[in-house]
Amino acid sequence: MQDGEAVDAVDTDADGAYRITDIGAGEYGLSVTAPGCEPAASLLEVAEEDDVRHDVELSPATPVAESGRADDAMSRLR
């Protein structure tokens, strides 16, 4: 993101590598999401005609506790 606007969206390859091309110099926000993981965000400074390598470490998502009564669901099946 730059100035609050999405610049590009890419998917990773099988190894988790990604490449964003054809962006100008400036400060960019990088946000990363993956199923089962907490979202991650970083701020990157890109210089003119510079390649930037930025690794992102994702953390497992925190399990969400759900509550309810299982017998309610079963009674509707009878």
C-alpha positions in Angstrom: 0.0 0.0 0.0 1.1 3.5 -0.7 -0.9 6.5 0.5 -3.6 4.2 1.7 -4.2 2.6 -1.8 -3.3 -0.9 -2.8 -0.5 -0.9 -5.4 -0.4 -4.6 -6.2 -1.5 -8.0 -5.0 0.5 -11.2 -5.6 0.4 -14.9 -4.6 3.5 -16.7 -3.4 4.9 -19.7 -5.1 5.1 -23.2 -3.5 8.2 -22.1 -1.5 6.5 -18.9 -0.2 8.5 -16.6 -2.4 6.9 -13.6 -4.0 7.9 -10.8 -6.4 6.3 -7.4 -6.9 7.5 -5.6 -10.0 7.2 -2.2 -11.6 6.7 0.0 -8.6 8.4 3.3 -8.1 10.6 4.5 -5.3 8.9 5.3 -2.1 7.6 4.0 1.2 5.2 1.0 0.9 3.2 -1.0 3.4 3.3 -4.8 2.9 0.5 -6.9 4.3 0.6 -10.7 4.2 -2.2 -13.2 4.9 -2.3 -17.0 4.9 -4.9 -19.5 6.0 -4.3 -20.5 9.6 -1.9 -17.6 10.3 -2.2 -14.2 11.9 -1.9 -11.4 9.4 1.5 -9.6 9.2 2.4 -6.1 8.1 5.7 -4.3 7.4 6.8 -0.9 6.2 9.3 -0.9 3.4 11.4 1.8 1.8 12.1 1.2 -1.9 14.9 3.2 -3.7 14.8 4.0 -7.4 15.6 0.9 -9.5 16.4 -1.1 -6.3 15.6 -4.7 -5.6 14.4 -5.2 -2.0 14.4 -8.6 -0.3 12.0 -8.8 2.6 11.2 -12.0 4.5 8.0 -12.3 6.4 7.5 -14.6 9.4 3.9 -15.6 10.0 2.6 -16.8 13.4 -0.1 -19.5 13.8 -3.6 -18.0 14.3 -4.9 -18.1 17.8 -7.7 -20.7 18.1 -11.1 -19.3 18.7 -13.2 -20.9 21.3 -16.8 -21.6 20.3 -19.6 -22.5 22.6 -23.0 -24.0 22.1 -25.0 -27.1 22.8 -24.3 -30.1 20.6 -27.6 -31.7 21.6 -29.5 -28.8 20.0 -28.0 -29.7 16.7 -28.6 -33.4 17.1 -32.3 -32.9 18.1 -33.0 -31.2 14.7 -31.7 -34.3 12.9 -34.1 -36.7 14.6 
